């Protein structure tokens, strides 16, 4: 089976959003930066345990930020179906991992997505893939929540969309105030989820059950 790629900013991107692994120029530049970081924190980049760390770290960061090279239309890939279903659809507890753009440390948690169909439904796995597109970037939780809501709304044109995100932020857990058990909750409501109290209450109840 032939592999499918697109070129984005000079990089060959696989159809699943991963950069081609032989993107030598970018990897080398990033590895050089990591080598300098190791040196400046007081380490010896040439000692055995760290010899390949810069390259590994560069590849990891490319993976953590692969969402920049994915398009929602490609991720959905036509999995929108006509269906006479007018009751709420919810996919809850979608796990995600992202990187805080302020400190470049992880935040992670769960996303719950609900929508009221308008004669169209979306393949359930595609909701998780939409979360992946926006979480695999440098992010703040508030913006990520809104971007997921807008993407679902744009793709389906439903009667309403609700998004709830709960996350732990390592910038709060491991540095600064160091509040280990703290959670950050954000939500975005669109359409009926925003204007109809009963719809919003039903979504929150089912998402948290």
C-alpha positions in Angstrom: 0.0 0.0 0.0 1.4 3.4 -1.0 2.0 6.0 1.7 0.3 9.3 1.4 2.0 12.6 2.3 1.5 16.3 2.0 4.1 19.0 2.2 3.6 21.6 5.0 6.2 24.3 5.6 8.7 22.3 3.7 8.1 19.1 5.8 6.7 15.9 4.4 3.6 15.1 6.6 2.1 11.6 6.6 -1.7 11.4 6.1 -2.1 10.5 9.8 -0.3 13.8 10.8 3.1 12.4 11.6 6.2 14.1 10.1 8.3 11.8 8.0 11.1 10.6 10.3 13.9 11.6 7.9 13.2 15.3 8.4 16.9 15.6 9.1 17.2 19.4 9.0 14.6 20.1 11.6 15.7 17.3 13.9 19.3 18.3 13.8 18.5 22.0 14.6 16.2 21.0 17.5 18.7 18.4 18.8 21.5 21.1 18.8 19.2 23.3 20.9 18.5 20.5 23.4 22.3 19.8 23.6 22.8 23.5 24.5 20.1 23.3 27.1 21.7 20.3 28.7 25.0 22.1 28.8 23.5 25.2 30.4 21.7 23.3 33.2 25.1 22.0 34.2 25.1 18.6 32.5 27.7 17.0 30.1 25.9 16.3 26.8 28.8 13.9 25.9 28.4 11.5 28.8 27.0 8.1 27.9 23.5 8.5 29.3 22.9 11.8 27.4 24.6 11.1 24.1 21.4 10.5 22.2 19.0 12.5 24.5 19.0 15.6 22.2 17.8 13.6 19.2 15.3 11.6 21.3 13.9 14.9 22.8 13.6 16.5 19.4 11.6 13.6 18.0 9.4 13.6 21.1 8.6 17.3 20.8 7.7 16.8 17.1 5.3 14.1 18.1 3.9 16.2 21.0 3.2 19.1 18.5 2.0 17.1 15.5 -1.4 18.7 15.6 0.0 21.8 13.8 0.3 19.6 10.7 -3.2 18.1 10.8 -6.4 19.3 9.3 -9.8 18.7 10.7 -11.2 17.7 7.3 -8.5 15.1 6.9 -9.1 13.7 10.4 -12.8 13.4 9.9 -12.2 11.9 6.5 -15.9 12.0 5.4 -17.2 10.2 8.5 -20.3 12.3 8.7 -23.6 10.4 8.2 -27.2 11.4 7.6 -29.3 10.0 10.4 -32.7 10.7 11.9 -31.5 11.0 15.4 -32.4 14.1 17.5 -31.2 13.1 21.0 -28.0 14.1 22.6 -24.8 12.3 21.7 -22.0 12.3 24.3 -18.5 10.9 24.2 -17.0 11.4 27.7 -13.6 10.9 29.3 -11.5 11.3 26.2 -8.0 11.3 27.5 -5.5 13.9 26.2 -2.0 15.1 26.6 -0.9 18.6 25.7 2.0 21.1 26.4 1.5 24.4 28.2 2.7 27.2 26.0 3.8 29.3 29.0 6.3 26.8 30.5 6.6 24.0 27.9 5.6 21.4 30.5 2.7 18.9 30.1 -0.9 19.2 31.1 -3.3 16.3 30.7 -6.7 15.1 31.5 -10.1 14.3 30.0 -12.5 15.8 27.5 -16.3 15.2 27.3 -18.0 16.2 24.1 -21.8 16.4 23.6 -23.8 17.5 20.6 -27.5 17.7 19.5 -27.6 16.3 15.9 -29.2 18.2 13.1 -29.8 15.2 10.9 -26.1 14.5 10.8 -23.9 12.4 13.1 -20.2 12.0 13.3 -18.2 8.7 13.6 -17.6 8.5 17.4 -13.8 7.9 17.0 -13.6 11.2 15.1 -14.4 13.2 18.2 -11.4 11.7 19.9 -9.3 12.5 16.8 -10.5 16.2 16.9 -9.3 16.4 20.5 -5.9 15.0 19.4 -5.5 17.6 16.7 -5.9 20.5 19.2 -4.2 18.9 22.2 -1.0 18.1 20.2 0.0 21.7 20.1 1.4 24.3 22.5 -1.8 25.2 24.3 -3.7 26.9 27.0 -6.7 24.9 28.2 -9.2 27.7 27.7 -8.3 28.0 24.0 -8.1 24.3 23.4 -11.7 23.9 24.8 -13.0 26.6 22.5 -11.2 25.2 19.4 -12.6 21.7 20.0 -16.2 23.2 20.3 -15.7 25.3 17.1 -14.4 22.3 15.2 -17.3 20.1 16.1 -19.8 22.9 15.4 -18.2 23.7 12.0 -18.1 20.0 10.9 -21.6 19.0 11.9 -23.7 22.2 12.0 -25.6 20.6 15.0 -28.3 22.3 17.1 -25.7 22.6 19.9 -22.3 21.6 21.2 -21.0 21.2 24.8 -17.4 20.7 25.8 -16.0 20.0 29.3 -12.3 19.7 29.9 -10.7 18.6 33.2 -6.9 18.7 33.5 -3.9 18.6 35.7 -1.2 21.2 34.9 2.4 20.3 35.7 3.2 24.0 35.9 1.0 24.1 39.0 1.9 20.7 40.3 5.7 20.6 40.0 6.7 24.3 40.2 5.2 27.6 41.4 2.4 26.9 43.9 3.0 23.1 43.8 -0.6 22.2 44.4 -0.5 18.5 43.5 -4.2 17.7 43.6 -5.4 20.8 41.8 -7.6 20.4 38.7 -8.6 23.0 36.1 -12.1 22.8 34.6 -13.2 24.6 31.5 -16.3 24.4 29.4 -17.7 25.9 26.2 -21.4 25.8 25.3 -22.7 26.5 21.8 -26.3 26.8 20.5 -28.9 24.8 22.5 -26.3 24.0 25.1 -25.9 27.7 25.8 -29.4 28.9 25.5 -31.4 26.0 26.9 -31.0 25.4 30.6 -32.5 21.9 30.4 -30.2 20.8 27.6 -27.1 22.2 29.5 -28.1 20.5 32.7 -28.7 17.2 31.0 -25.2 17.4 29.4 -23.5 18.2 32.7 -25.3 15.5 34.5 -24.5 12.8 31.9 -20.9 13.9 31.4 -20.2 13.8 35.2 -22.2 10.6 36.0 
